[in-house]
C-alpha cells in the first residue's frame, strides 16, 4: 500500500464513521494523531574552544565534536500509521457498540407484570428533526465478522 492509497483509505474511513454518527470516534483519533509520536534522536554536540590568535591577530575558534546527546522529539505519523490507528480504533469501538446494542433487548426481558420493555433510539438529523428508531434484536453475525475481517486487513496492510 502506498502513502497515497493510505491517505485515500483514511479519508474514506473517516467519512464513513461521520456518516454513521460516530464523530466522537473520529475526534478522539484525530486528537491522538495531532499529538504525533515520540522519537528519540541522537545529536552530536560541538565543543568550541577559543585559541589565542590566528595569523592575522584575530581570536581564533576551534570546534570539534563533543559527546552525543539523546533528545526526544515529536514527529507526525505516516499515512500508513494514521490508517492503521483509525482502523484499530474502529475495530475496537464499532463491534463493541453493535454487540452492546444487540444485548440491550435480551437484558430487557418481559417484566413480571407481562409488560415488554421497548427501546427507542432518538437522534437529531442533519436538518434538525428528531428521528426515532426501534432497537431490533438481531445478532451481529456475518456483518460483524466481515467488518472485523476488513478492519484487520486494513491494519495488516498499513503495517507493511
N, C-alpha and C positions, 0 to 999 in steps of 0.2 A: 504494500500500500504506500503510495507516495504521499508527501505532505499535502499536496493539493487535494487528493482524494480524501485524506483525513479531515481537512477543513470542510469540504463539502458534506461529508458524512456527519460531522459535528453539527453543522448548521441545520441539516435535515432532522437530526435527532432533537436538537433544541427547539425547532419549530413544532415538531410532533408533540413534545411534552407541553408546550404552550397551548396547543390546540386541545389538549386533554386536561387543561386547567391545573397543571402541575407547576405553575410558575414558581412556587416556593422551592421546588427541587432545582430548577434552573438557577434561581438566585443563590442558593447555597453552593452549587458547583462553581458558578462564576465568581463568587466571593472567595472560594478556596483557590481557584486558578489565579485570581488577581494577586494573591499573596506571593505567588511564584514558589519555586523550590530552592532550598538552600544548597549551595555548592561551595565546597572548600577549595580555596586557591592558594597555591604556594607562590610567594613573591620574594624575589631576591632583593635584599636591602643593600643600599650603596653606602659604603664607608668613605667619607671625604676627609682628607687631611690637608692642611694648609702647609705648604713648604715656604721656605724663606722668600726667595725671589727667583724669577726666571731670568733669561739672558738680558732682558730689557729693563730689569729692575722692578718689574711688576710682581705683586704677590701671586704665587702660582698655587693652583689647586690640583690635587691628585686624588682620583677616586678609584676605588677597587670594590669588587663585590664583597659584600658583607654576609652575615648569616642569612639563612632563608627563614621567612616567617609565614605562618598559615593564617589566612583570613577567611571568614565565611561571608559569602555574598548571596544575593538572590538573583535568580535568572528566571526567565519565562519558561513555561512548559512548551515543548514542541507540539505541533499539531497532532501528532500520533498520541502523545501523552495526554493531551486535552481530550481527545476522543475516548481514550481508554478510561479516564477518570469519569467522564459523563456516562459512559456505558456501565461502569461499575455502580455508579450512583443509581441509575435507573434499575439495574439488576437487583440492587438491594432494596429499593423503595417500592417499585411498582408491583412486583409479585406479592410482596407482603401486604400491600394495600388491597390487592384483589382477594387474597386469602382472608383478610380481616372482613372485607365486605361480604364474602360468601359465608362466613361463620356467624354473622350477626343474626340472620333468620333462625339458624339452628339454636342459638342461645336464647332466642325469644320464643320459646315454645308456648303452646296454648296454656293459659293460666288455669288454675283450679276451677274458676267460675265459668270456664269454657270460652272466654274471650281470647281471640287470637291477636296478638300484638301486630301492628302494622308499622313498617319503617318507610318513611318517605324522605327522600333527599331533596332539598331545596337549594337552588343556586341561582345567582343573578346572571342573566345572559348578557351578551355584549351590548344589547340595546337597552339594558336596564330593567327588563321584565324578569319576574321570578318564574323559574321553571321547576316543576315538580316531577319527580320520577320515583317509581316504586323500586325497592330493592328486591331483586329476584334471587332466589336461592338456586343458583346454578353452579355446579362445580367448575373450577377453572380449567381442568382437563387439558385438552390438546393445545388450546390457545396459549395458556400459561407456559406449557412445556416448550412450545415453539418460540415464544418470546424469550425465555431463558436461553434457549439454544442460539438464537440470533444475537443476543447481547453477549454471550460468551464468545461467539465468533468475532464480534467486533473488538472485544478485549484482547483476544489472541492475536488478531491481525495487527492491531495497534502496537502490541508488544514486540512484533517482529522488526 
